[in-house]
């Protein structure tokens, strides 16, 4: 729901701050007062194109800030925000600015975003009818989702999606097996040679690193033995470390006898040093014995490394990945041995999954057709009071060919209309005129409101070309729609305006050759006076005031 709108320097508006409430809000004012500027400003924060011509004369830049409340966490908006890692709670603030050089900035809760992403977000926040022909319900790509939302069969949709995923996986496995079998048969002789070659070599994961380490050690074996011998001699010859430690212990022991064990910790430390020194001497001696000087072993290691590298180059891989290559070759050979019997089993599995999917998809298609009949009937019931008694609304459901079936089933869904008995059915935005289009949208939205994911709907000139009882019917339907979603309507009809829960008047004034548009919310008395003006024109009569009070019901 739109909570507030702040506008700075947009065309005739210099500074405007508006707060909005739930229910039906009407915007009235004389022709040319600037109602369209208000919609243009709101359009900026839902992703419409920003033009420098919108910047107020004499100013360097414009800015528009809107605050929305989105409490429904099941709305698709939250999936979109999570996808783009945008932080949001129930309150959302969108700010957009544009300077004379055409440079603009867009912020979503103080996080910079692109105009493209804003357009995606905007379609979940506000839906405008009567002005933007390719938004919301007027886009055929949305019709299937709209019908499904109205039908309220989410579990069946999820079932179809899951079964399509299983079928798609089975189909891919069968295709991969057939492809592997075809390739394997072509390469069978090579495969058997490669498997035999690799099995004889028996590459092991981590082997290259181990062989390289051993090779380096053997190439430097004499230096290693020389260093170990030096270390051994340092510990055992000349100043014998062990003998020195024992002598030191003997001295500490004599001192301890005098002072009753005062130096026990020193004695223990020397004891540990003696043990560690003995252990080090033993390890050095053992290490010296284990250093290999066998030239044949070095040659064997170098030969194996060379063979491993050669095979890795041959198969365009690394030594580390050779065991995996061997397993792949074995699997491909196994697929040959599996042969047509295995392929037949996969085909049978694929067909079973396909039939399971088609069973659920057919059930979904039947649900859609039944839902479409209900929706068509309810929309048709709304048309006569809206002065479209000759019009016809039909939901077309066409079956896709099998190659186009997907996780949503096999139905293409289109909302079509015919405005006259002899006219063919066609897309709403191609067949209906501007006024008819808005009223068709109203008839649809009245029935779809409870399943809508949009919190705010705007109807621009929904009452164009109608009056009297028809305008009254338009107002009643807007009022009914506003019980489920927030509705803003730009109107010249007193019958429509009288139904508003909130009433805003758009006015234009000129001072010192500077024209400014302002918007103010009317109280009950001001609302009656404005509706009287709409009824009477320039000169407001007592009769018009009385009629306005009757319309308002006060």
N, C-alpha and C positions, 0 to 999 in steps of 0.2 A: 504494500500500500504506500502511495506517495504521502509523505508527512509534511514536507516543506519544500519550497522552491525559492531560491535567491537568484535574482537576475541583475547583472550590471552591464550597462552600455550595449544593449541589444536593440538596434534600430531606434525606435522612438522611446524605449524604456531606458531611463538613466539608472534608477535604483528601485528595486522592487523585492519585497520579502513577503511570501505568502505561506500560511499554514493551512493544511487540508485535513479534513476529518473523514471518517468512514461514511458510507452512504452515497447519495446522489448530490453532486455539486454541479450547479449550472453557472455558465458564464454568459452574460448578456451585455449588450451595448449597441450603440448605433453602428451602422455599416461604416467601416473605415476607422473605427476607434482603435483597433489594434489587437483584436482577439487572436488573429492568426500569428501575431508576434509571440504571444504567450505559448502557443503550440510549437512554434519554431524553436523557442528557447528550451522547452521541454524535450523537443526532438534532439537537441544537441547532447543531452545527457543520457539518451538511450541509443546513441550511435549514428544519428543522421549526419549527413555531410555538413561540415562547417565551412561557410563562405565568408570572406572578408567583408562582403557587402552587408552582412548582418551587424557589423560594428557601428555603433552610433556615431554620427557625424561629429567631428571635433575630438574624438577619443582615440586612444592608441590601441586599446584592446577591449575585448568583452570577456565576461566569465559567467558561468551558470553553475549553481550548486544545487543538487537535489538530495534529499534524505528520504530513504525508503525503509519500511518495516517489513521484513519477510519472516514470518513466524513458522511457516510450513516447511519443516526440514525434509519433507519428502519431495519437495519441488525439484525438478531437474536442474534448477539453478545451482543447487549445492554440489551436484556432481561436476558441473562446469567449473565452479570455484575451486573445488578440490583438485581437479585436473591441472589447473594453472597455479596451484598453491597460493591462492589468494585468501588472506585471513578475513573472516567475516563472522559477526554474530547476527542477532536479529536486526540490528540497525545497520544500514548500508548508506554510505555517503559517496556520491559521485560528483566530482568537480571537473569542469572543462573550461579551458581558456583558449583564446585565439588572438594573435596580434595582427597588425597591419601587413606584416611581411608574410602572413599565412602560416606562421609557426604556432603550433598549438601544443597544449599539455593536457593530459587526461589522468586523473587520479581516482582510484577506487580504494576507499578507506586509507588514504594517504599513500597508496602503492601505485606507482606509475604503470599504466597499461596502454595498449595500442587501440586505435580507433576500430580496428577489426574485432578485437576482443570485446570492446564496449558494445558493439552492435550485437554480438552474441549474447552478452549479459542483458542488454536492453530488452530483447524480445521476451525475457522471462519476467521483466518488471512492469512494462507498460505495453498495451496493445491499442493502436490507433486505427479507427475505422472511418472511412469517408475521405481519407487524404493520402494514405500510403498504400498503393494497390498491391504490393507484393509482400505484405506482412501478415503474420498469423494465419487466419482462416482463408485468406485469399491465395495462399501459396499451396498448390495441390500436393506438394511434398509433405505437407503437415496433415492432410485430411485423414489418412489411415490412423495416425496417432490420436487425432481428435475423436474419431469414431470409437477407437478402442478405449479411450479414457471415459467416454460417455457410457460404453457398454459395461464397464466395471468387471472385466473378466481377467484380472491381472494374473491369477494363478494359471489359467490356460495359456496366456501369452508366455509365461515363464516356462511352462511345460514344452511348448512348441520350440522355444529358443534352445532348451536343453536337448531335446530330441534332434534338432537340426545339427547341433554341435556334435552329438554322438554319430549321426549319419555322416557328417562331413569328415570326421576323423576316420570312420570305417572306409569311406570312399578313398581318402588319401592313402590309407594303409594298403588297400587293394591296388591302387595305381602305382604306388612305390614298389610293391612286390612284383607287379607285372613288368615295370620298367627295369627293376633289378634282374628279373629272370631273363628279359630280352638282352640286356647288356652282358649278363653272366654267360649266356649261351654263346654269344659272339666272342667273349674273351675266355672261354672255359680252359683252353689249352694254356694260355698265358697265366690264368689264375692258378692252375695246378702247379705250374713251374714256380710261380712266385711264392705260393704257400710252402712248397717243398724247400725252396731256397731260404725262406725266413725261418721255417721250423728247424732247419739244420743249424742256423746261426743262433736261434732262440734268444732274441733280444729281450733284455729285462729293463724295466723302468728304473731310472737312476744309474744305469750302468755306465754311461758316458762319463759322468762326474767321477765315479769310482775308478774307472780305468785311467782317466787323466791324472788322478791323484797318485795312483800306484806308479804310473809311468814317470811322473816327476820325481817320485821318491827313488826309483831305481836308477834314473839318470844321475842322481846326486848321491848315490849310496856310499861312495868312498868318502865324500865330505861329511856325510852324516856319521859314519863310523868313526872318522877322525875326531869329530866334535864330541861324540859320546865317550870316546876313549880319554879325551882331555878332561871331561867332566869326572869320569871315574877315577882318573889319577889324582885329580885335585882333592877328591874326598878320601882317598885311601893311601896316598904316598906322601912322603915328607911329613908335614904337620898333619898327622892322622886325626881327622875330625872326630871319629868315634873315641879314640884314645883320649883326646883333649876333653871331650864331654864327660868321660868317665872320671878323669882326674878332677874336673870341676865338681862333679857330684861327690867325690870323696872328701874334698875340702868343705863343702856345704854340710856333709854328714857330720864331720867332726865339730863344726860350729854348732850344729843343731843339738848335739849331745850336751853342750855347755848351757845353751839357752832353752832347753826343753822344747825343741821342735819349732822354734820361731821362724825358721827359714824353710819350712816344708813346701811352701808354694814355689820357691826358687828351685828346690830339689825336683819337684814334680815337672816344672817347665823344662829342666835339663833332661829329665827322663823322657819327656815327649820329644824333645829335639833329637835325642839319641835314637828313639824308635823311628822318627821320620828320616833321619840320616841313613839309618840301616836300610829302611824301605827304599829310599832313593837310590842307594848303591845297588840294591838287588834289581830294581827296575831298569837302571842304566845297563847293567850287565845283561839282563834279559833282552832289552831293546837292541843291543849290539849284536846279539846272536840271531835276532829275527830280521836284521837288515839283509836283504838278498843281493848277492853280487852275480846272480845267475843271468848271463847275457841272453840265454835262450828264452827265459821268461820275459825279459824286456822286449825281445823281438816278437814274441807271441802277443803281448799286449798291444804293441804298435800295429801288428798285422790285424788284430781284431778291431781296433779303432778304425783303421783304414777301411776294412770291409763294411763296418757299420755305417761310416760316412758315405761310402760308395752307394750302398743300398738306399740310404736316406735321400741322396741326390736322385737316384733312379726313380724313386717313387714320389719325388717332390715333397719331401717332408723333413722332419728332424729325427735324430737318433732316439730322442725321448718318446716320439710318437710312433716308432716302428712297431711296438707291441700292439697298438691300436690298429695299425694298418694290417697286421697279420690277422687280427680278429675280424676286420672288415672283409678281407679276402676269404676267410673261412665261412663267414656268413653268406657271402655271395655264392660260394660253391654250394653251401647248404641249401640255398634257394633253388639251385638247379636240381639238387637231389630231392628237395621238397616237390619241385615240379608242378605240374598242372593240378595235382591233388590239393596242394596247399593253396594255390590260386583259387581253385573252386570253392574252398572253405571260406576264403576271404570274400569272394563274390557273394556267397550265400549270406554271410554276416552283413555285408553292405546292403543287400536287398532287404533283409530283415529290419535293419535300421531305417531304411528308406520307407518301408511300409508303416513302421511305427510313427515316423515323422508325418507321413501323409495322413495317417489316421487322426492325429491331433490337429494337423493343419486343416483337414476337412471339417473337424468339429469347430475350429476357430472360424473358418469361413462361414459356417452355418450361423454361428453366434453373430458374426458381423452383419450378415444379411438380415437376421431378425432384429438386430439393434438398429440397422439402417431403416427398416420399415417403421419402427417406433419413432425414430428421430424425424423421418420425413413427414409422418403424420402430425407430429407436434409442431414442426416448423410450418407446415401447411395451415394448421389451425391458427397460427399467429398472423398469417398474411392478409386475410380479408379486412380485419380492423385497421391494418396498416395501408389500406387502399391499394392492395395488390391481389385482389380476389381472383384475377385472371392468371396470375403467375403460378408456376409449378416448380417445386423444389424436389429433386430426386438425387439420392446417393447412388452413384454407379459403382458396382463392384465387379472388376474384371479379373479373370484368372490369368496369371502369368504362365509363360511356357516353363517347362521344367528346369531349363538352364538358369532361369532368373529367380527360382525359389530361394528363399533365405530364412533367416531366423525369425522373421515376422510372419512367415506363412507364404502363401502364393497369391495373395490378393493385392491388386491395385485399387485404391479407393479415391473417388473424385466426387466432390459436391458440384452439382450442375443445376442450372435454372433455365426456365423459359418464361419470359415476361408476358407472352401472349399465347392464346390457345394454339395458333397455327405455327408458332415459332419452334425451331428445334432446340433441344436441350444443349446447353454449352457451359463453359466455365463461368463462374460468377462474375469475375472481374472483366470478362470479355463481353458478356451479354448485358449485364445490368448497367443502367445509367448511374450517375453519382448519387442521386437521392435514393434510387431503388437499391443501390449497392449498400448504403448505410442501413436501410431498413431490413434488407436480407440479413445483414450481419447482426442486427438487433434481434431479429426473430431467432437466429441461430444461437446467439449468445445467451438469450434468456433461458434456453433449454440446456446449454452446455456449461453454464456458470459453475455448477457444483463440481464439475470435473476439470475446470480450467486451472492451469498452473500460473496464470498471470494475476497479479494482485490489483492492478489498476487498468481500467478500460476507458478510452476516450472516444467519444462520438462527435465528429465535426460536421455540423449542418445535417444531422440525421433527419430533421424535419423539413428539409428543402422541398418546396413545391407542394406542401400539404398544409392543411389547416383544419379548424373545426374538430369534428369527431375523430378524424385521423390523427391529428396532432395530439388530441387527448389520449388516444390509444398508444401513440409513441411514448408519451410521458408516463403512462401507467406501466408500460413494459420496461422502461428505463428504471423506474422506481422499484419494480419487482427484481430486476437484475441487480440493483444496488444493494439488495439484502444479502447477496452472496459475495459480491466483489465491490470494490470502490469504483464508482463511475463518475467521470467528468464529461459534461456535454456542453458544446458551444451551440447556442440556440437563438433563433429569432422568434420562436413561438411562445406566446404567453401561457398556452396550455402545458407545454413541456416545462417551462420555467417554474410554473406553480407547483410542480411535483418535487422541486429540489429541497433536500435537507439543508443544503448550504447554498448561498447565492452570492456570486461575485459579479460586480459590475465593472466593465472595462470602459474607461473614459479617456478622451483625448483633449488636451488643452494647449493653447499657444500663448507664450509670454515672451516679449522682446524678440519676436520672430523665431523663437525656439519652440518646437512642438514636442510635447511629452505625453506618453501614454501611461496611465496609472490604473491600478486595479485595487478595489476595496471590497471587503465583505459587507453585505447589507444585513441590517437587523430586520425584524419582522415588519416594522412600519415602512422602512425603506424598500423592502422587497415588494410590498403591496403597491407602492408608488411606482416602482420600476415596471411591474407587470401592467399597471394602468397605462403607463407610457407606451408599452408595447401594444396594448389594445387600441389606444386612441391616437397615437402618433404625437406630433409636436405639441398640440393643445390637449392637456389632460382634463377630461370632464368628470363631473361627479358620478355620472353613469359608469364611466370607465373605472373609477375607483371602486364603485360598488361591485362591478363585475369582477374586478381583481380580487376583492375580498371573498367573493363566492368561489372563485377558482382555488384560492389558497385554503379556503375552509375556515376563515376566521371572521 
